[in-house]
């Protein structure tokens, strides 16, 4: 049971205990009855643990000192592809006073105020998401839902979304071209994926059949028992949630009650973020233990190419002055402290994970790279200029010995050791220009099916050649 599910179960038990203890004692003693609290219904996903609705409800009751209470009601739309639109329609029609849904659904019904928050590769950590939501930017974004005939109450955090490869890992733009990527409803997501050369398909929640990949996160992957490769150092966009209210129901509240709802939204941000971190760690552990999840890392060149590919998307977004200003302010928040992201997660389980030992690494691998790709990963131009325009290499890992072959001849040899998902290389003399005999070059590595990917290990020296592109198994 997750932390949130346990909390919900405890809360239900507490309600029954309180009712039993009350027992009508006031009537027997002739005491006065307390005024009944104002109960507002909030329509949410059928599994309420997937959103910050419980934290919002708790904050409303606490801040109002019990005079207001939120009753969570399921939408009953879990099999609908565009269930979020249905929730908006329900709230407009008065089926419930409040609703909660993904911020990304709003641009499908004409509301563009959240597009800066959802711009590709901009908000790339939970910490940066928190900063945006706790700032005045959130208030400005929420005002936009007035166009849809409802009132914006709160903007709550949701998980950041990573590329999740099903037919192959999603690292650089080449991996997206011609691929069909699953998304939830949202016009901006479709636009960004088209810029990467991919097709976007809105899928029924939980069903990814026929797709090459999806934008996802560890909890969703574990929740649905999916199998694939998650690119852990690329964040496509966050998945924040909006709480909104029926206009007539909001106008019927006192100004104090209206403010309590908005204050409760702000107070729910911190506990929901804690829950997101906890849930993600738990889900990652479970998915790794099942052997269902492989963690891969995109190279620096891949990440730069992804950002370059979506520049036309930014040009379109920034044609709107308000969106352009919001993007600028979020960019300033991001650059104020660039080291926002937590250390990259790893599959620590030895059960079924390709990262658990050296076996999956061993064998012969094909690697193709260009001179430009060498420069992109950090090789100085004066060294790279001596390399051919295109290099086709064979790399072999066998019994602790490493061999690199290019153009039919051995160009480098050395020893390697593996500790979990860290591979360390020490080269034999003589070494190519730029390498140092006896130096330790460390890399993170992962294998997904027949693809081997290397990434930098902290601040360690690395063999830049291995960082250029994923390697393909020969045998």
RAVEN-V836196 format. One record per residue. N is the residue number from 0. RES is the residue in three letters. PHI is phi in degrees with one decimal (none if undefined). OMEGA is omega in degrees with one decimal (* if undefined). BURIAL is + if it has 9 or more other C-alpha atoms within 8 Angstrom, else -. Layout:
# RAVEN-V836196
N	RES	PHI	OMEGA	BURIAL
N	RES	PHI	OMEGA	BURIAL
This chain:
# RAVEN-V836196
0	UNK	none	179.3	-
1	UNK	-70.4	179.6	-
2	UNK	-59.1	-178.2	+
3	UNK	-67.9	179.6	-
4	UNK	-62.8	178.3	+
5	UNK	-63.4	179.3	+
6	UNK	-63.2	179.7	-
7	UNK	-62.5	179.6	+
8	UNK	-62.3	178.3	-
9	UNK	-61.6	-179.2	-
10	UNK	-63.4	178.2	-
11	UNK	-62.4	179.1	-
12	UNK	-60.6	-178.0	-
13	UNK	-63.5	178.6	-
14	UNK	-61.0	-178.7	-
15	UNK	-67.3	178.5	-
16	UNK	-64.1	-179.6	-
17	UNK	-62.9	179.8	-
18	UNK	-64.4	-179.3	-
19	UNK	-67.4	-179.0	-
20	UNK	-70.5	-177.7	-
21	UNK	-64.5	166.8	-
22	UNK	51.6	177.0	-
23	UNK	73.8	-178.2	-
24	UNK	-60.1	-179.4	-
25	UNK	-63.2	180.0	+
26	UNK	-66.2	-178.2	-
27	UNK	-63.3	-176.5	-
28	UNK	-91.1	-179.3	-
29	UNK	74.6	-178.4	-
30	UNK	-74.9	-178.7	-
31	UNK	-82.0	174.6	-
32	UNK	-76.9	176.6	-
33	UNK	-76.6	178.1	-
34	UNK	-63.7	-179.5	-
35	UNK	-71.4	178.9	-
36	UNK	-70.8	172.8	-
37	UNK	-77.7	-178.6	-
38	UNK	-103.9	176.9	-
39	UNK	-114.0	179.0	+
40	UNK	-88.6	178.5	+
41	UNK	-125.5	179.8	+
42	UNK	-84.3	-175.2	+
43	UNK	-136.8	172.9	+
44	UNK	-55.6	-178.3	+
45	UNK	-59.8	173.5	+
46	UNK	-94.0	-174.4	-
47	UNK	-66.6	-180.0	+
48	UNK	-71.6	-177.1	+
49	UNK	-83.6	-178.3	-
50	UNK	-131.0	177.3	+
51	UNK	-87.2	-179.0	+
52	UNK	-57.2	178.9	+
53	UNK	-61.3	179.4	+
54	UNK	-67.1	177.1	+
55	UNK	-63.8	-179.6	+
56	UNK	-61.6	179.2	+
57	UNK	-64.5	-179.2	+
58	UNK	-66.3	178.2	+
59	UNK	-62.3	-178.2	+
60	UNK	-65.4	-179.2	+
61	UNK	-69.5	-177.7	-
62	UNK	-67.2	179.2	+
63	UNK	-87.4	-177.2	+
64	UNK	55.3	174.9	-
65	UNK	86.3	-178.3	+
66	UNK	-80.8	175.7	+
67	UNK	-131.2	179.4	+
68	UNK	-141.0	178.4	+
69	UNK	-104.3	175.0	+
70	UNK	-102.3	-179.3	+
71	UNK	-82.8	179.7	+
72	UNK	-123.5	-179.7	+
73	UNK	-70.7	179.8	+
74	UNK	-72.1	-178.4	+
75	UNK	68.7	-175.7	-
76	UNK	-125.1	-171.1	+
77	UNK	-63.5	-180.0	+
78	UNK	-95.7	-179.8	-
79	UNK	-87.6	-179.6	-
80	UNK	-64.0	-177.3	+
81	UNK	-113.8	-175.2	-
82	UNK	-65.3	-178.3	+
83	UNK	-62.2	177.0	+
84	UNK	-60.6	178.8	-
85	UNK	-62.1	178.4	+
86	UNK	-65.7	178.0	+
87	UNK	-59.2	178.9	+
88	UNK	-63.0	178.8	-
89	UNK	-61.9	-177.6	+
90	UNK	-71.4	176.1	+
91	UNK	-58.2	-177.7	+
92	UNK	-83.1	177.0	-
93	UNK	86.2	177.4	-
94	UNK	-62.6	172.9	-
95	UNK	-141.2	-179.1	+
96	UNK	-76.6	-176.2	+
97	UNK	-126.9	174.9	+
98	UNK	-141.1	175.7	+
99	UNK	-134.1	179.7	+
100	UNK	-162.9	-179.4	+
101	UNK	-58.8	176.7	+
102	UNK	-63.5	-175.1	+
103	UNK	-69.9	-179.3	+
104	UNK	-72.1	-170.1	+
105	UNK	-65.5	-178.1	+
106	UNK	-72.0	175.0	+
107	UNK	-81.2	176.9	+
108	UNK	-123.9	170.0	-
109	UNK	91.9	-179.6	-
110	UNK	-98.7	-174.5	+
111	UNK	-107.7	-169.4	-
112	UNK	-72.6	-178.4	+
113	UNK	-100.3	-171.2	+
114	UNK	-68.2	176.5	+
115	UNK	-65.3	179.7	+
116	UNK	-65.8	-174.6	+
117	UNK	-100.7	-178.6	+
118	UNK	-58.5	-175.1	+
119	UNK	-62.0	174.0	+
120	UNK	64.3	-179.3	+
121	UNK	-94.0	177.2	+
122	UNK	-84.4	-168.9	+
123	UNK	-113.7	175.9	+
124	UNK	-159.7	175.7	+
125	UNK	-64.3	-179.2	+
126	UNK	-65.5	178.0	-
127	UNK	-67.9	175.8	+
128	UNK	-59.2	178.7	+
129	UNK	-58.5	-178.1	+
130	UNK	-59.2	-179.8	+
131	UNK	-65.5	-175.6	+
132	UNK	-68.6	179.7	+
133	UNK	-87.0	-179.7	+
134	UNK	-94.9	177.4	-
135	UNK	-70.4	177.4	-
136	UNK	-61.0	-179.2	+
137	UNK	-61.9	179.2	+
138	UNK	-62.2	179.7	-
139	UNK	-63.8	179.5	+
140	UNK	-66.3	-178.1	+
141	UNK	-63.1	-179.7	+
142	UNK	-61.0	-176.8	+
143	UNK	-66.0	-176.5	+
144	UNK	-70.1	175.4	+
145	UNK	-56.0	179.4	+
146	UNK	-61.4	-178.5	-
147	UNK	-93.0	176.0	-
148	UNK	83.8	176.7	+
149	UNK	-129.3	-178.0	+
150	UNK	-112.4	177.0	+
151	UNK	-75.7	-178.2	+
152	UNK	-109.0	-173.9	+
153	UNK	-151.0	173.8	+
154	UNK	-123.3	-174.2	+
155	UNK	-108.7	-178.3	+
156	UNK	-71.4	172.0	+
157	UNK	-137.5	-177.0	+
158	UNK	-66.2	171.2	+
159	UNK	-76.9	-173.3	+
160	UNK	-110.4	179.5	+
161	UNK	-107.2	172.5	+
162	UNK	-69.1	-179.0	+
163	UNK	-120.7	-176.8	+
164	UNK	-85.7	177.6	+
165	UNK	-106.5	177.9	+
166	UNK	-84.1	178.2	-
167	UNK	-166.4	178.0	+
168	UNK	-62.4	178.1	+
169	UNK	-107.8	-174.8	+
170	UNK	-110.0	179.8	+
171	UNK	-112.9	-177.7	+
172	UNK	-54.7	-179.9	+
173	UNK	-59.2	-178.6	-
174	UNK	-74.7	-179.1	+
175	UNK	-92.5	-173.5	+
176	UNK	-62.2	179.3	+
177	UNK	81.0	-179.3	-
178	UNK	-83.9	174.3	+
179	UNK	-106.1	-174.4	+
180	UNK	-110.2	179.3	+
181	UNK	-78.8	177.7	+
182	UNK	-136.4	167.9	+
183	UNK	-90.5	-174.3	-
184	UNK	-54.4	178.8	+
185	UNK	167.8	-176.7	+
186	UNK	-66.0	-177.1	+
187	UNK	-66.6	177.5	+
188	UNK	-60.4	179.3	+
189	UNK	-62.0	-179.4	+
190	UNK	-61.4	-179.3	+
191	UNK	-64.6	-179.5	+
192	UNK	-68.5	175.6	+
193	UNK	-62.4	177.9	+
194	UNK	-63.4	177.9	+
195	UNK	-86.8	178.7	+
196	UNK	88.2	-178.2	+
197	UNK	-103.5	170.0	+
198	UNK	-95.6	180.0	+
199	UNK	-109.8	179.0	+
200	UNK	-130.9	176.6	-
201	UNK	-76.1	-174.7	+
202	UNK	-111.9	173.2	+
203	UNK	-66.5	-178.7	+
204	UNK	-48.4	176.9	-
205	UNK	93.1	-173.6	-
206	UNK	-115.1	-178.2	-
207	UNK	-115.8	-177.8	+
208	UNK	-62.4	178.8	-
209	UNK	82.5	-178.5	-
210	UNK	-105.5	174.0	+
211	UNK	-87.2	-179.5	+
212	UNK	-178.6	179.8	+
213	UNK	-157.1	168.7	+
214	UNK	-92.4	-170.9	+
215	UNK	-153.8	180.0	+
216	UNK	-154.7	-174.2	+
217	UNK	-55.2	-177.4	+
218	UNK	-64.9	179.3	+
219	UNK	-63.5	-179.9	-
220	UNK	-63.3	-179.7	+
221	UNK	-70.4	-179.3	+
222	UNK	-57.2	-176.8	-
223	UNK	-99.2	-179.7	-
224	UNK	57.5	177.2	-
225	UNK	-79.4	176.0	-
226	UNK	-126.6	179.7	-
227	UNK	168.0	-177.3	+
228	UNK	-117.0	-179.5	+
229	UNK	-102.9	178.8	+
230	UNK	-84.0	-166.4	+
231	UNK	-81.3	-177.8	+
232	UNK	-106.2	172.6	-
233	UNK	-127.3	174.9	+
234	UNK	-107.9	-179.9	+
235	UNK	-70.1	-177.9	+
236	UNK	-173.7	175.9	+
237	UNK	-86.6	177.5	+
238	UNK	-126.9	179.8	+
239	UNK	-72.6	179.8	+
240	UNK	-114.2	174.7	+
241	UNK	-109.9	169.2	+
242	UNK	-107.7	-175.7	+
243	UNK	-135.9	-169.7	+
244	UNK	-138.3	173.6	+
245	UNK	-59.7	-174.6	+
246	UNK	-59.7	-178.9	+
247	UNK	-64.7	179.7	-
248	UNK	-64.4	178.8	+
249	UNK	-66.6	-178.7	+
250	UNK	-64.5	-179.7	-
251	UNK	-77.3	179.6	-
252	UNK	-81.4	171.6	+
253	UNK	-73.9	178.4	-
254	UNK	-61.2	178.5	-
255	UNK	-66.5	179.2	-
256	UNK	-65.9	177.3	+
257	UNK	-61.1	-179.0	+
258	UNK	-68.4	177.5	-
259	UNK	-60.6	179.3	+
260	UNK	-61.5	-177.7	+
261	UNK	-70.9	176.1	+
262	UNK	-63.5	179.6	-
263	UNK	-62.4	176.9	+
264	UNK	-60.9	179.7	+
265	UNK	-67.4	-178.2	+
266	UNK	-73.0	-179.3	+
267	UNK	-80.9	-175.8	+
268	UNK	-63.1	-175.2	+
269	UNK	-62.7	179.5	-
270	UNK	-64.4	178.1	+
271	UNK	-68.1	176.7	+
272	UNK	-63.5	176.7	+
273	UNK	-58.7	179.6	-
274	UNK	-65.2	179.4	+
275	UNK	-62.7	179.3	+
276	UNK	-63.2	-179.6	-
277	UNK	-64.2	-179.1	+
278	UNK	-62.5	-178.8	+
279	UNK	-64.3	179.6	+
280	UNK	-64.0	179.7	-
281	UNK	-64.8	-179.0	+
282	UNK	-65.9	179.2	+
283	UNK	-62.2	178.6	+
284	UNK	-61.5	-178.5	+
285	UNK	-66.4	-178.9	+
286	UNK	-65.8	177.6	+
287	UNK	-65.1	-178.3	+
288	UNK	-63.6	178.7	+
289	UNK	-79.7	-176.9	+
290	UNK	72.6	-175.1	+
291	UNK	-88.5	-169.3	+
292	UNK	-124.9	172.3	+
293	UNK	-114.0	179.0	+
294	UNK	-98.6	179.7	+
295	UNK	-124.2	-179.6	+
296	UNK	-124.9	174.6	+
297	UNK	-81.2	177.4	+
298	UNK	-73.9	177.3	+
299	UNK	-59.8	179.0	-
300	UNK	-65.8	177.5	+
301	UNK	-61.4	-176.9	+
302	UNK	-66.1	177.9	+
303	UNK	-64.9	-180.0	-
304	UNK	-67.5	176.9	+
305	UNK	-62.7	-179.2	+
306	UNK	-65.3	178.8	+
307	UNK	-65.1	-177.0	-
308	UNK	-65.0	-177.2	+
309	UNK	-96.2	178.2	+
310	UNK	-58.6	175.2	-
311	UNK	-60.7	176.6	-
312	UNK	-65.0	178.7	+
313	UNK	-66.2	178.2	+
314	UNK	-61.8	178.0	-
315	UNK	-69.5	-179.9	-
316	UNK	-61.3	-174.1	+
317	UNK	-79.7	171.5	+
318	UNK	-71.4	173.3	-
319	UNK	-94.6	-174.7	-
320	UNK	-57.6	-178.6	-
321	UNK	-65.2	178.6	-
322	UNK	-63.2	178.6	+
323	UNK	-61.0	179.7	+
324	UNK	-66.1	179.8	-
325	UNK	-65.7	177.3	+
326	UNK	-60.7	179.5	+
327	UNK	-62.3	-178.7	-
328	UNK	-69.4	177.0	-
329	UNK	-67.8	177.7	+
330	UNK	-61.4	176.8	+
331	UNK	-64.5	176.7	-
332	UNK	-59.6	-178.1	+
333	UNK	-67.1	-176.4	+
334	UNK	-79.3	-179.9	-
335	UNK	-61.2	175.5	-
336	UNK	-137.7	-172.9	-
337	UNK	-63.2	-177.6	-
338	UNK	-87.7	-178.6	-
339	UNK	-83.2	-170.8	+
340	UNK	-73.3	175.2	-
341	UNK	-74.1	175.7	-
342	UNK	-56.0	-177.4	-
343	UNK	-63.2	179.4	-
344	UNK	-71.1	178.3	-
345	UNK	-138.2	170.5	-
346	UNK	-79.1	-175.9	+
347	UNK	-95.1	-177.5	+
348	UNK	-71.9	176.5	+
349	UNK	-93.0	-175.4	+
350	UNK	-95.9	174.1	+
351	UNK	78.0	-177.5	+
352	UNK	-90.6	178.9	+
353	UNK	-66.6	-178.2	+
354	UNK	-88.6	-169.1	+
355	UNK	-76.6	-178.1	+
356	UNK	-161.4	-173.4	+
357	UNK	-83.6	-172.3	-
358	UNK	-54.5	-177.0	-
359	UNK	-66.5	-179.5	-
360	UNK	-77.1	-171.6	+
361	UNK	-69.5	179.2	+
362	UNK	135.1	178.4	+
363	UNK	-106.5	-174.5	+
364	UNK	-131.5	177.9	+
365	UNK	-98.8	-179.8	+
366	UNK	-135.2	176.5	+
367	UNK	-121.4	179.2	+
368	UNK	-150.9	-179.9	+
369	UNK	-108.5	176.3	+
370	UNK	-61.4	179.5	+
371	UNK	-63.4	179.4	-
372	UNK	-70.8	173.7	+
373	UNK	-61.0	-179.3	+
374	UNK	-65.2	-178.0	+
375	UNK	-63.2	-179.0	+
376	UNK	-90.0	172.5	+
377	UNK	121.2	178.0	-
378	UNK	-73.5	179.3	+
379	UNK	-56.9	-176.8	-
380	UNK	-58.8	-177.0	-
381	UNK	-66.8	174.5	-
382	UNK	-87.5	-177.0	+
383	UNK	-66.5	-176.1	+
384	UNK	-63.8	179.3	-
385	UNK	-83.2	-179.7	-
386	UNK	-83.1	174.2	-
387	UNK	-60.8	179.7	-
388	UNK	-60.2	176.2	-
389	UNK	-129.8	-179.8	-
390	UNK	-116.4	173.8	+
391	UNK	-112.6	-172.3	+
392	UNK	-121.6	172.4	+
393	UNK	-119.0	178.8	+
394	UNK	-119.3	-179.4	+
395	UNK	-125.4	171.9	+
396	UNK	-117.6	-178.1	+
397	UNK	-153.4	174.0	-
398	UNK	52.6	176.1	-
399	UNK	83.7	179.5	-
400	UNK	-111.2	-178.9	+
401	UNK	-114.3	178.3	+
402	UNK	-133.8	176.0	+
403	UNK	-114.9	-176.4	+
404	UNK	-121.5	176.9	+
405	UNK	-135.6	179.8	+
406	UNK	54.4	174.0	-
407	UNK	82.9	179.5	-
408	UNK	-131.7	179.6	-
409	UNK	-72.3	-179.0	+
410	UNK	-111.6	-179.8	+
411	UNK	-157.1	175.7	+
412	UNK	-134.3	177.2	+
413	UNK	-179.3	177.5	+
414	UNK	-112.5	176.3	+
415	UNK	-135.6	173.3	+
416	UNK	-130.4	-178.9	-
417	UNK	-127.0	173.2	+
418	UNK	-132.6	-175.5	-
419	UNK	64.1	-180.0	-
420	UNK	-103.5	177.2	+
421	UNK	-113.2	177.4	+
422	UNK	-113.8	-178.9	+
423	UNK	-112.6	-179.6	+
424	UNK	-115.4	169.4	+
425	UNK	-130.1	-173.4	+
426	UNK	-87.0	174.1	+
427	UNK	-82.5	172.5	+
428	UNK	-80.5	-4.0	-
429	UNK	-81.0	-178.6	-
430	UNK	-116.2	176.2	+
431	UNK	-64.8	178.4	-
432	UNK	-56.8	178.6	-
433	UNK	98.8	178.4	-
434	UNK	-100.0	-179.1	-
435	UNK	-123.8	178.0	-
436	UNK	-63.2	177.6	+
437	UNK	87.0	178.7	-
438	UNK	-72.4	179.0	-
439	UNK	-100.0	178.8	-
440	UNK	-110.2	-175.0	+
441	UNK	-107.1	-179.0	+
442	UNK	-145.6	164.7	+
443	UNK	-87.7	-177.9	+
444	UNK	-140.2	174.0	+
445	UNK	-154.9	178.5	+
446	UNK	-120.7	174.2	+
447	UNK	-124.1	-173.7	+
448	UNK	54.0	-177.9	-
449	UNK	-110.7	179.0	-
450	UNK	-120.5	179.7	+
451	UNK	-109.4	-177.9	+
452	UNK	-123.6	175.5	+
453	UNK	-114.6	173.9	+
454	UNK	-142.0	-178.2	+
455	UNK	-65.7	174.9	+
456	UNK	-105.8	179.0	+
457	UNK	44.8	-178.0	-
458	UNK	-102.1	-177.1	-
459	UNK	-71.8	169.4	+
460	UNK	-64.2	-179.4	-
461	UNK	-138.8	170.7	+
462	UNK	-80.1	-173.6	-
463	UNK	-60.2	179.8	+
464	UNK	-57.3	-178.2	-
465	UNK	-69.7	-178.3	-
466	UNK	-90.4	-172.1	+
467	UNK	-64.9	-175.2	+
468	UNK	-149.8	171.7	+
469	UNK	-62.7	178.8	+
470	UNK	-101.0	-179.3	+
471	UNK	-112.5	-176.2	+
472	UNK	-67.9	172.3	+
473	UNK	-96.9	174.8	-
474	UNK	-162.0	*	-
